[in-house]
Amino acid sequence: MSVTSAPASGTSFARLRAEEYGYLDRKGHIYLDHTGAGLPAESQLTAHAGRITSDCYGNPHSENPTAAASDRLVAETRAAVLRHLKADPEEYAAVFTANASGACRVVGEAYRFGRGSRLVLPLDNHNSVNGLREFARAKGAHTVHVPFAGPDLRISEEALLQALGSRTLRRPGSRRGLLAYPAQSNFTGVQHPLEWIEAAQGLGYDVLLDAAAYLPSNQLDLGRVHPDFVTVSWYKVFGYPTGIGCLVARREALARLRRPWFSGGTIQVVSAQGEWHRMTDDETAFEDGTLNFLSIPDVATGLSHVQGIGMDAVHEHVTSLTAGLLDGLLALRHSNGAPLVRLYGPETTERRGGSVTLNLLYPDGTVVDERIVSRESSARGISLRTGCFCNPGAGEGAFGIPRRLLSGAVRRTTGTIDDYLTRLGLPSGGAVRVSLGIPSNRADVDAFLGFLADAYRDRRRGDEQLSPRLRC
């Protein structure tokens, strides 16, 4: 089915699930990991097969007929990406990468950090953004971490502005550094203010906005806000294709980057013996080697799919389900009245998305090891995620780990997660995250709540055999 009008009701989303995501119910899946990966509609997969079997496509770095066919589809997809983000193509360019992590790396390795410049990182960042600090450190820049403000695990705006500084730049147009933060936390679902973009730019900073967790159920309008860099993983938005992301960047910001190397596809001309080269003068200077030209057009197909549904409708659908999930979790109690669930982050849908992170509690208030929940939910056909979700700052804030431990003796860990947790004095290695998306429905939410009530209400700590923990 190709959706051409926005489903405005639960009935319409029920039809969408039946016709486009029927494999979930045919196989008995309860899929609650949409922040980990979106799911593809069946029409997306049909469109891919039809395209690659109906014509011939070649490496786009040529002018032959098959290369030209690939070039045309790649160019059309670039334009579709910018249209979806309401970005002026005169202001913004779309650089194709493997994922949001690859987009972060493009910025990190080419950004002109230096002594006296700053990298400002709120603690609520994915590791792909946290990793920018290594590029900054190597070039002598100072990294400043911005703390949380309270139990909702929102970032302190006062501390952010203090970290950015308020003094006037000595030279107009000079850059003080880079602020990098997520539009939506992949840990708590907290949505951080987009107004920070203009505030930081006014203080002389470039801004990298991590939109990977935000875009699946929210519209980002780059005609209204103007971050210098936006990082995206398209499989998180519509499931297919994997291995395609984007760095959407202001053209003037791209022009300030200095790549430390070149490769096939990034240069106009190069000499081996003369040891010189000239990069291309557009976004292709940041796309290494041969693009995934057979899959990039599937991004345009996926964008057409979600636009046909309507991003406003998707947002309302996910928000409604999230509200029901939060209410249901807060209502779960043991017989002694103690809560069954400890939530991390906001307890309402105000300025938050569809990722909900929690721990299960025994009646005495101690935490159920997340490995037990992972194993037992899997046995019930429920796909969810456990751990720290590649967001150590949010985990440290959620679990109340003091900085003195993190910067002291714990560095002597053997490298195993279990030893690390022992040194921190934590009973559990992480949390449980459930996240909702386009094909989610109330039955998925009810099945999860029912599982928690059946499996953990009034449950006592036992001697369960636990498997090794996965990496952070």
Secondary structure as UniProt FT lines:
FT   HELIX           10..20
FT   HELIX           22..26
FT   TURN            27..28
FT   STRAND          30..31
FT   TURN            34..36
FT   HELIX           42..54
FT   HELIX           65..84
FT   TURN            85..86
FT   TURN            89..91
FT   STRAND          92..97
FT   HELIX           100..110
FT   TURN            115..116
FT   STRAND          118..122
FT   HELIX           127..130
FT   HELIX           132..138
FT   TURN            139..140
FT   STRAND          142..146
FT   TURN            151..152
FT   HELIX           157..164
FT   TURN            172..173
FT   STRAND          177..182
FT   TURN            186..188
FT   STRAND          190..191
FT   HELIX           195..202
FT   TURN            203..204
FT   STRAND          205..210
FT   TURN            212..214
FT   HELIX           215..217
FT   TURN            222..224
FT   STRAND          229..233
FT   HELIX           235..238
FT   STRAND          245..250
FT   HELIX           251..256
FT   TURN            264..265
FT   STRAND          267..271
FT   TURN            272..275
FT   STRAND          276..279
FT   HELIX           283..286
FT   TURN            293..295
FT   HELIX           296..309
FT   HELIX           311..331
FT   TURN            335..336
FT   STRAND          341..344
FT   TURN            350..351
FT   STRAND          355..361
FT   TURN            363..364
FT   HELIX           370..379
FT   TURN            380..381
FT   STRAND          382..383
FT   STRAND          385..387
FT   TURN            389..390
FT   HELIX           392..398
FT   TURN            399..400
FT   HELIX           403..406
FT   TURN            407..408
FT   HELIX           409..412
FT   HELIX           417..424
FT   STRAND          431..435
FT   TURN            438..439
FT   HELIX           442..456
FT   TURN            457..458
//
